[in-house]
Each structure stands twice: as C-alpha cells, then as structure tokens.
Amino acid sequence: MSLSSAQPKAAIFVDVQNIYYTCKQAYGRQFNYRQFWQQINYQFDIVAANAYAIASKDDGQRKFQDALRHIGFNVKLKPFIQRSDGSAKGDWDVGITVDMMLLAPEVDYVVLLSGDGDFDILLRTVSDKFHTKSQVHGVEMLTADSLLIACNQFQPILPADLL
C-alpha cells in the first residue's frame, strides 16, 4: 500500500506589468492567466495568489483585473504616479518582496511571474532563510540571467501560454 503524498503548497506572485510588456514585446500577445492557473493548480496546492497591478480608470484594465479576480487572484493595486518631469512610477517590487517574505515560511514554493532581475536576491533569501523553493515564469529572452540562476525552476513563457 502506498501513501499518496499531498501536493506541495505554493504562493503565487505576478508582476503584471512585467508579464504584459515582455509577452507583448516577444510575441505581440497577452499571457493566458486562466491556462496558467489551471496548470499551477494541478501542480500545487495554492495557498495565496497575488497579482500586482497599477490602478487605472481604463475600462479594459478594470475588466482585466476583474477577470484575474474571477480566476482566483487577489489583485493588489497601486496608483500610477506621473512625476512633474514627465517620468512615471508604478512598480510593485517592494510590495512583492514584503508579501513573499511573509508567505514564504508557510509554503514549499514561491511562484514568481516576472523576468525582473531585481528579484534574484529575494529568491536567494527565501531559499536560505526558509528553505522555500522558487519557480519563475517569464519570457526567457527577456528574463534576467541573475533571476534564472537564483530560481530552482524556470518555466519559459511560450506562444502556447498566450491568448
């Protein structure tokens, strides 16, 4: 008689802006979050799933964020800041970092959707401090080498993963 093992627990962190722009640049299409959710839900017991986005008055963006909520994501919004010099600010790096540090002790895996190399130290830290493994999903040619090295598993976003 064999004992069935439970699925590993995972927390998901989606850098929505990064995934949008890298998929658009590489393939000219959008990422299929519903298909991703189905695949990840088959692989892991999802403890938390956060999608980090920029608040917008645009109807299309609000519908997209509602669709993410319907799939099962907790959508966290931050205002888009337009500076007086014309530059803009709207990244979620600190928010993703804080949430991952809080959730990493509770899960076996952190799943990051981003190609941003700024997260390499975060993945190394959750591995060293909590022994939590990491899985990164990103467009390979637009994912930082340091992030590829820091994660335990890399899943390239391919045309089959897009709408």
Secondary structure, DSSP 8 states (H G I E B T S, - for coil): --------EEEEEEEHHHHHHHHHHHHSS-B-HHHHHHHHHHHSEEEEEEEEEE----HHHHHHHHHHHHHT-EEEEE--EE-TTS-EE---HHHHHHHHHHHGGG-SEEEEE---GGGHHHHHHHHHHH--EEEEEE-GGGS-HHHHHHSSEEEE--GGGB-
